[in-house]
Amino acid sequence: MPSKILSGPTAALLAASVFVVASAAVAAEPLRIGATYITSGTDPARASNGWALTSHGVGENLFTVDKEGKLVPELAEKAERTGDLTWTITLKAYRRFSDGTPVTAKTLAAGFDNTFANNKAALATGGKLSFEAAGDLTLKVTTEKPVPLIQSLFAEWPLIAYKPVGNGNAVFTGPYKIAGFKTDASIKLEPNAYFAASEKRSPVEFRKFGEAQTMTLALESGELDLAFGLPSEAVTRLKANPELTIKSFPVGYQYLAFFNTTRPLLGDVKVRQALDFAFDRKELSAAISGGEPATGAFASYFPFAGRQARPTDLAKAAALLDAAGWTKGASGILEKDGRPLRLLAITYPQRPDLVTMLPVVKAELARIGIAVDTQVVENISQVAAAGDFDIALWAQHTAPSGDAAFFLNSMLRSGASLNYAKYASPDFDAILNRFAAEGDPAKRVAIALDAQARLFADAPASFLVSPVWYVGMSKRLKNYEPWGSDYHVLRADIGEAK
């Protein structure tokens, strides 16, 4: 007589119980992971925690971008448009939060409502969204603005999926769960017993390092199994170490300079254009031993990226400054009405390449008579939001959901919460408005190119380098494959050697 085959919810619950037992039996040594960043907290609706918690392997989205850059379902099964502003999202069956409770439309709706109430970055693409559970696995979504591709919106980093449990706390669905957290220092992770193959994963100790050189030394001394974001100048030395594996990979990030358009000296578009022409992108790429000169706001492998490297032209820069009324003083620094052209450029240690680039930027601007003071600040978002800078060297993944609109809407649209340049252009906003009504991929590419052309003319930012990054692994993680920039550092397929 054949044995009975279990299916449906019974099978799912049995599988979950197996995960729990298997996970409890694991007594492996923790994986030791180092990086120059860590989530600022465990509240998924605050700041950029949604991104960081997903990067740490704690959270997931309804949709995501896979290793090949393709938009794919994650917690969702599919999404169907039902009206100009309405969608129905079908969830995957039998998924569970790390506390064992089922992932349902009602629970996710509560989490998303909390995010939209507390994180302005979530509003960038579709405005304020509202949610209704039409069944355990059916989530009805209404957007404030038309959204041609809701899958891309739900792959954006603010829209991490979670179950609120009060006081800013939440439970997530990723391959790891939080076992301990020390602000600005470390996070301890355990395998999520309700995530498939949890028995194959070890606990994780994730440490933040204040700067990349200290992290490099920790890797060399055997304190780390994975060091994410190594400084390029250490790579040659590290590759000679037989105990380590060093890998590089291209990222969707762009290194750029935001110009504070509300500062007196940078309110003049001619001065901003001169800065853009003064940057030598080949020199900046060489300084960090990798990457290529930026062609615009997006990495070159995206269809909506520019095809020509942004130009360097010191003669044009000088002519623009002359037209703006700046003349060289006795010290060689440009002056106007007795005031020197002196700017404050800032960056942050969590991106070591930017720290390396900062003195190069200072030297490049000195060639056209601009004096630059420099600062490395720990909390760049706070300083930038306060407007205490002229130039901010910044690293940003500009297409994390595989689409151009989110970055442009969230960081450069007039009044956007992350618009650190304080750029306000009705013409630019009108270009971005076209994204809301256009679903054809080729036409969306054209919109993105038009938007970049406007940015090149107005120069609220200067796009500098498309970088490559380096990671180092001990023998225990020699099979680790980096991808997805730093949006998916800890993944279900961590690649632990057996």
TABELHU-V369434 format. One record per helix or strand of 2 or more residues. SS is the DSSP state (~ for helix, > for strand). FROM is the first residue (numbers start at 1). TO is the last residue. If there is no record, write none. Layout:
# TABELHU-V369434
ss=SS from=FROM to=TO
ss=SS from=FROM to=TO
This chain:
# TABELHU-V369434
ss=~ from=8 to=25
ss=> from=31 to=35
ss=~ from=49 to=55
ss=> from=63 to=65
ss=> from=71 to=73
ss=> from=76 to=81
ss=> from=86 to=91
ss=~ from=105 to=118
ss=~ from=120 to=123
ss=> from=130 to=133
ss=> from=138 to=142
ss=~ from=150 to=153
ss=~ from=157 to=159
ss=> from=163 to=166
ss=> from=169 to=171
ss=> from=176 to=182
ss=> from=186 to=191
ss=~ from=198 to=200
ss=> from=204 to=208
ss=~ from=212 to=220
ss=> from=226 to=228
ss=~ from=232 to=239
ss=> from=245 to=250
ss=> from=253 to=259
ss=~ from=264 to=266
ss=~ from=269 to=278
ss=~ from=281 to=287
ss=> from=292 to=293
ss=~ from=314 to=323
ss=> from=327 to=328
ss=> from=334 to=336
ss=> from=339 to=340
ss=> from=342 to=347
ss=~ from=352 to=366
ss=> from=371 to=376
ss=~ from=380 to=386
ss=> from=391 to=397
ss=~ from=405 to=411
ss=~ from=426 to=437
ss=~ from=441 to=458
ss=> from=461 to=466
ss=> from=468 to=473
ss=~ from=475 to=477
